């Protein structure tokens, strides 16, 4: 239902996209983000990317929730396109986290890095690692609220309730502040490096 509503409102497919040209190198286009510090050559490019928004990531098995609803391709594209790379395979890292390896032709077409990871058991980019932590903090706040409701329901006359309410409110505020801190906009440092044959 939410997917249909968002598509009906013409929600864009791309969260953000950056297009680079390895010949130079130079930034060709940046939509929903800014690219700075672009340096290197066709064998190794480095740049910083600051996004206005980040992709939605739902944890280790989050992709299974999209089995029948094409959210990744139609609402959650975090794109990187690099033109004019020589033939070969290129490893992409963001803040030191391995996102995967793609041939030059795929990078020229554009790759969706939203949930890309070199290790399926770990989050990919720093935005996904932050999303996993955000989900854990959200669950902690939910558990805190549920414990407050449960205590009030089962022990309505408990003398600890006033102190519990006060401390729970303080803990919730601190957890919320942590949530804001870990997903606050910041630039990510990307490295795109050609892999040697046979490695």
CORFENDA-V732829 format. One line per field, one symbol per residue. phi: phi as a letter, one per 30 degrees, with the letter a starting at -180 (. if undefined). psi: psi as a letter, one per 20 degrees, with the letter a starting at -180 (. if undefined). Layout:
BEGIN
phi: ???
psi: ???
END
This chain:
BEGIN
phi: .ddddddddidddcdabbcccddkdaddabciabcbidajbdcacbacbccdabddbcjecedddcecbdeeccbbcccbbbciddekcbdcbbhicdckbbdedddddjbccebdadbdcbddddddddddddddddddddddddddddddddbdcdddeeddedddddddddddddedddcdeadcccbcbdddeic
psi: ggghgghhjkpqhpgrqppqoinfrqpgqopjrqprkprbaihoqqrqpoqhrqqppkagkhhhijhiolghiiilpnqppoqkpqqrqpppqpkipphapqqhhhhhhpqojgjpqioijqqerhhhghhghggghghghghgghhgggghghmhjpiigghggghhhggghhghhgghgijqpqqpoqpopppqpj.
END
